[in-house]
Amino acid sequence: MPANAFEVGLDSFGEVATVGGRPLGDAETVRLLVEEAKLAEASGIDVFSVGEHYRPGHVDSATPVLLAAIATATERIRLGTSVTVLSTNDPVRLYHEFSTLDAVSNGRAQIVLGRASATESFPLFGYDIADYEQLFEEKLDLFMRLQREEKVTWSGETRTPVTDQQLRPRMRPGGIPTWIGVGGSPNSVLRAARYGLPMMLAIIGGRPQRFTSHVALYHRALEQAGHDQQPVGQHSLGLVADTDEEARETWWRYWEPVVAQLAEERGFYKPDRKRYEAELDQGALFVGSPETVARKIAGVARDLHLSRFDLKYDIMHLPRQARARSIELLGREVAPRVREILSKEAAHV
């Protein structure tokens, strides 16, 4: 992909914002996401994506509905997910939801399929997390066949068979852009390559460059499977503010309690300022002024051969004003600067 076509997106997990120190209600936060998507479009962001979670403080449990609302409030920005938990979704229902979204949005729908780091959907919908691999593999096979074939006959062990089915409304020919989310498993890399699908790397900690071997494996596997090369994207957390100091202090204030809670729930490392600073300097937190964030994105784009970078911009109780400023700066200053840096580097190769 040419450097000037490099895409920059926003990812939301529907996390509750605050106004004047007051946490917004769930309905207020849903409406805020629609407003933030409109702001993202006005700021020049390429893609706005919403996740899927079932825990307090998150309002993204009905992602296709939320994206449809955003579609009616916007005109150009592409609309996707970050991530859809395919193992606990029904592929037929998912097809109907996203074919309808694609129709409502005039061809702007896309989807990232993956496991996600949160697993609350498994007990909520009556699935066993131990069956994850079989569930994902069978449901991905059915979902992709529904997209790529006019009529589908399919059978497996995880749902009832499908016989000579043609679903409506139909998607565009070949289906919508469908990415496979990868959190570190080589099996997920190979799965994306086997289906010839783009790969979205979820890098939320440590040096992003440690994923270079995953990218190399992906490109080799695509070639061996006889597929054309596909885009590689990265999803990471961060905040853009007018100065480095403002961004670093603001993000720490809201990031630290979230990571502390995750440390208790899942055995992650406990956050401390030294480790935080290391993540800012060399790790997967993209926090700083527009120039700082742009240079860091351009660096990982070069090292990982990325064609897209998505910033996960919301974190629990982050003030609405800080979220809005981050969106504006990412679209109006960071994205053009990233493309400028990459174009200059390409010109000297």
matplotlib code that plots the C-alpha trace (Angstrom):
import matplotlib.pyplot as plt

x = [0.0, 1.3, 2.3, -0.2, -3.0, -2.0, -5.2, -5.8, -8.8, -10.4, -11.5, -14.0, -15.0, -18.0, -16.4, -18.2, -16.9, -17.2, -18.3, -17.2, -16.3, -19.7, -19.8, -22.2, -25.1, -25.2, -27.7, -25.7, -22.5, -24.3, -25.3, -21.8, -20.3, -22.5, -21.3, -17.7, -18.0, -19.4, -16.4, -14.1, -15.5, -15.2, -11.6, -10.5, -10.4, -10.8, -12.5, -14.6, -14.9, -16.8, -16.0, -18.2, -18.2, -20.5, -19.2, -20.0, -18.9, -19.1, -22.1, -20.9, -22.9, -25.2, -22.5, -24.4, -27.2, -24.8, -23.0, -26.3, -27.1, -23.7, -24.2, -27.3, -25.4, -22.3, -21.6, -18.1, -16.3, -16.1, -17.7, -16.3, -15.7, -12.9, -13.5, -16.6, -16.4, -17.3, -17.2, -20.3, -22.1, -24.3, -22.8, -26.3, -27.4, -24.1, -24.4, -27.9, -26.8, -23.8, -25.4, -28.1, -25.4, -23.6, -26.9, -27.8, -24.2, -24.0, -21.1, -19.1, -19.3, -16.4, -15.7, -12.8, -13.4, -11.5, -11.6, -11.1, -9.4, -12.7, -14.6, -17.9, -19.9, -19.1, -21.1, -23.7, -24.7, -24.2, -20.8, -17.8, -14.6, -12.8, -14.6, -13.2, -11.1, -13.8, -16.4, -14.3, -13.1, -16.6, -18.3, -15.6, -16.0, -19.8, -19.6, -17.1, -19.0, -22.2, -20.3, -18.5, -21.2, -24.6, -26.2, -24.8, -25.1, -23.1, -22.9, -20.8, -20.9, -21.5, -24.8, -27.7, -26.9, -27.7, -29.2, -29.2, -29.6, -29.5, -29.6, -31.1, -30.4, -27.4, -24.0, -22.0, -20.3, -17.6, -18.8, -17.6, -13.9, -13.4, -10.3, -9.0, -7.9, -4.6, -3.5, -0.3, -1.3, 0.5, -2.6, -4.6, -2.0, -2.2, -6.0, -6.1, -3.7, -5.6, -8.8, -6.9, -8.1, -6.5, -4.8, -5.4, -2.7, -4.0, -0.9, -1.7, 1.6, 5.3, 7.3, 5.2, 8.3, 8.1, 5.3, 7.6, 7.8, 4.0, 3.9, 6.6, 4.7, 1.5, 3.1, 4.7, 1.5, -0.5, 1.9, 1.9, -1.9, -1.9, -3.5, -2.6, -0.9, -3.4, -3.3, -1.9, -3.3, -2.5, -4.8, -3.2, -4.3, -3.5, -4.3, -3.3, -3.2, -1.7, 1.5, 3.4, 3.1, -0.7, -1.2, 1.1, -0.5, -4.1, -3.7, -1.9, -4.7, -7.3, -5.1, -3.6, -6.9, -8.0, -4.8, -4.8, -8.2, -7.1, -4.1, -6.4, -8.8, -6.4, -3.0, -1.5, 1.4, 0.5, 0.9, 3.7, 5.0, 8.3, 6.7, 4.2, 7.0, 8.6, 5.4, 5.2, 8.8, 9.2, 6.0, 2.4, 1.0, 0.6, 0.4, 1.7, 1.6, 0.6, 4.3, 5.2, 2.3, 2.8, 6.5, 5.7, 3.0, 5.2, 7.9, 5.8, 4.1, 7.6, 8.7, 5.6, 4.7, 1.3, -1.2, -3.6, -3.3, -6.3, -6.1, -8.3, -9.1, -11.6, -10.7, -13.0, -14.0, -11.7, -13.3, -15.4, -13.3, -10.1, -11.6, -12.9, -9.5, -7.7, -10.1, -9.5, -5.8, -5.5, -7.4, -6.3, -2.6, -1.4, -2.7, -1.4, 2.0, 2.2, 1.6, 4.2, 6.8, 6.1, 6.1, 9.5, 11.0, 9.6, 11.1, 14.6, 14.4]
y = [0.0, 3.5, 5.5, 8.2, 5.5, 4.4, 4.2, 5.5, 4.3, 4.6, 1.7, 2.0, -0.6, 1.5, 2.6, 5.1, 8.7, 11.4, 15.0, 17.3, 14.3, 12.6, 9.2, 9.3, 6.8, 3.9, 5.6, 8.8, 6.9, 5.2, 8.5, 9.9, 7.2, 8.3, 11.9, 10.8, 8.8, 12.0, 13.9, 11.2, 11.6, 15.4, 15.0, 12.8, 9.4, 6.5, 3.8, 3.9, 0.5, -0.7, -3.8, -6.3, -6.6, -7.8, -6.2, -3.1, 0.2, -1.0, -0.3, -2.1, -5.3, -4.6, -3.5, -3.9, -1.8, 0.9, 0.9, 1.2, 4.3, 5.7, 4.9, 7.1, 10.0, 9.8, 9.7, 8.5, 7.0, 3.2, 1.2, -1.9, -3.9, -4.3, -7.3, -9.4, -12.6, -15.1, -18.1, -16.9, -15.4, -17.3, -16.9, -16.7, -13.9, -12.2, -12.2, -10.7, -8.0, -6.9, -7.3, -4.9, -2.6, -2.6, -1.7, 1.1, 2.5, 2.3, -0.2, 1.0, -2.0, -4.3, -6.6, -8.0, -11.5, -12.9, -14.2, -10.9, -10.8, -10.8, -14.1, -13.1, -13.9, -17.7, -18.3, -15.6, -17.4, -20.9, -21.8, -23.5, -21.6, -25.0, -25.4, -22.1, -23.5, -25.7, -23.0, -20.4, -22.7, -24.0, -20.6, -18.9, -21.5, -21.0, -17.2, -17.0, -19.4, -17.3, -14.3, -15.9, -18.3, -17.6, -20.6, -22.5, -26.1, -26.7, -29.0, -29.1, -30.1, -26.6, -25.6, -27.0, -27.7, -25.2, -26.5, -24.6, -21.3, -17.9, -15.2, -11.7, -8.9, -10.0, -8.6, -7.1, -9.7, -11.5, -10.1, -7.2, -6.7, -9.3, -9.2, -11.8, -10.4, -11.9, -11.5, -13.5, -17.1, -18.4, -20.5, -17.4, -16.1, -19.2, -19.2, -15.7, -16.7, -19.9, -17.9, -15.1, -12.5, -9.4, -9.6, -7.2, -7.4, -6.6, -5.3, -3.9, -4.4, -4.8, -3.9, -4.1, -5.2, -8.6, -9.3, -9.2, -12.9, -13.2, -10.8, -12.8, -16.1, -14.5, -13.4, -16.8, -18.7, -16.4, -17.2, -20.9, -20.9, -19.2, -16.0, -12.4, -10.4, -8.9, -5.8, -6.0, -3.6, -2.9, -2.1, -0.4, 1.9, 5.5, 9.2, 12.3, 15.6, 19.0, 18.3, 15.1, 16.0, 16.5, 13.2, 11.2, 12.5, 12.3, 8.7, 7.5, 8.9, 6.7, 3.8, 2.9, 1.9, -0.1, -2.1, -2.6, -4.2, -6.4, -7.4, -8.7, -10.4, -12.1, -12.1, -9.3, -7.2, -4.5, -1.1, 1.2, 4.5, 3.0, 0.3, 2.9, 5.1, 2.1, 1.3, 4.9, 5.0, 1.6, -0.3, -0.5, 2.7, 5.5, 8.5, 11.9, 15.0, 14.7, 14.6, 12.0, 9.7, 10.1, 9.2, 6.1, 5.0, 5.5, 3.5, 0.4, 0.8, 0.5, -2.4, -4.5, -3.6, -2.1, -0.5, 0.5, 1.6, 1.8, 3.7, 2.4, 5.8, 5.3, 4.1, 3.9, 7.4, 9.3, 12.8, 13.5, 16.5, 14.6, 11.9, 14.5, 16.3, 13.0, 12.2, 15.6, 15.5, 12.0, 12.8, 16.3, 16.2, 12.6, 10.8, 13.3, 13.4, 9.6, 9.6, 12.3, 10.4, 7.2, 8.9, 10.5, 7.1, 5.4, 8.1, 7.3, 3.5]
z = [0.0, -0.9, 2.2, 1.4, 1.6, 5.1, 7.2, 10.7, 12.7, 16.1, 18.3, 21.1, 23.7, 24.7, 28.0, 30.1, 30.0, 32.6, 32.4, 35.2, 37.2, 36.8, 35.1, 32.2, 32.3, 29.9, 27.5, 27.6, 26.6, 23.7, 22.4, 23.0, 20.8, 17.9, 18.4, 18.6, 15.4, 13.7, 15.1, 13.8, 10.3, 10.5, 11.6, 8.7, 10.5, 8.1, 10.2, 13.4, 15.1, 18.2, 20.3, 22.0, 25.8, 28.6, 31.7, 33.9, 32.4, 28.8, 26.5, 23.3, 23.8, 20.7, 18.3, 15.0, 16.4, 17.5, 14.2, 12.3, 14.4, 13.5, 9.8, 9.7, 11.3, 9.0, 5.3, 4.6, 7.5, 7.4, 10.2, 11.8, 15.0, 17.4, 18.0, 17.3, 19.4, 16.7, 18.9, 20.8, 17.8, 15.3, 11.8, 10.2, 12.5, 12.2, 8.4, 8.5, 10.9, 8.9, 5.5, 6.8, 8.2, 4.9, 3.1, 5.6, 5.4, 1.6, 1.6, 4.6, 6.8, 7.9, 10.7, 12.8, 14.1, 17.1, 20.6, 22.5, 25.8, 27.8, 27.9, 29.6, 26.5, 26.9, 30.1, 29.2, 26.0, 27.2, 25.7, 27.2, 26.8, 26.4, 23.1, 21.7, 18.9, 17.5, 17.8, 16.1, 13.3, 12.4, 12.7, 10.6, 7.9, 7.8, 8.0, 5.1, 2.9, 3.5, 2.3, -0.7, -2.0, -3.4, -1.8, 1.1, 2.4, 5.5, 8.5, 11.6, 15.3, 16.9, 15.3, 13.2, 9.5, 6.7, 3.5, 0.3, 2.1, 0.4, 3.0, 2.6, 2.4, 0.3, 1.0, -1.9, -4.0, -2.0, 1.2, 3.4, 4.5, 7.2, 9.3, 11.8, 15.1, 16.4, 20.0, 19.8, 18.7, 15.6, 15.0, 14.5, 12.1, 10.0, 10.1, 8.7, 5.9, 5.1, 4.4, 2.7, 5.2, 6.5, 9.9, 12.8, 15.5, 19.0, 20.7, 24.2, 26.0, 25.3, 22.3, 19.1, 17.2, 18.8, 16.3, 13.3, 13.3, 13.2, 10.2, 8.4, 9.1, 7.8, 4.5, 4.0, 4.7, 2.4, -0.4, 0.3, 0.2, -3.1, -1.8, -2.7, 0.0, 2.4, 4.7, 8.2, 10.9, 14.5, 17.4, 20.4, 23.3, 23.7, 23.9, 21.9, 23.7, 22.9, 24.8, 25.9, 29.5, 29.3, 27.5, 29.8, 33.0, 31.8, 30.5, 33.7, 35.9, 34.2, 32.9, 36.2, 38.0, 35.0, 34.8, 38.6, 38.4, 35.5, 37.6, 40.3, 37.9, 35.5, 37.1, 34.9, 36.2, 38.6, 37.2, 38.4, 37.0, 35.9, 33.8, 32.5, 31.3, 29.6, 27.7, 26.6, 25.3, 23.8, 24.3, 23.0, 24.6, 22.0, 24.3, 23.7, 21.5, 17.8, 16.7, 19.4, 18.5, 14.7, 14.9, 17.0, 14.7, 11.6, 13.3, 14.0, 10.6, 9.0, 11.2, 11.0, 7.4, 8.5, 6.2, 9.1, 12.7, 15.0, 18.3, 21.1, 22.5, 25.3, 28.8, 31.8, 33.1, 30.8, 30.5, 27.5, 26.6, 26.6, 24.3, 21.9, 21.7, 21.1, 18.2, 16.6, 17.0, 15.7, 12.5, 11.8, 12.8, 13.6, 10.5, 7.9, 9.7, 9.7, 6.0, 5.4, 7.4, 5.6, 2.2, 2.9, 4.0, 0.9, -1.4, 0.1, -0.4]

ax = plt.figure().add_subplot(projection="3d")
ax.plot(x, y, z, "-o")
ax.set_aspect("equal")
plt.show()
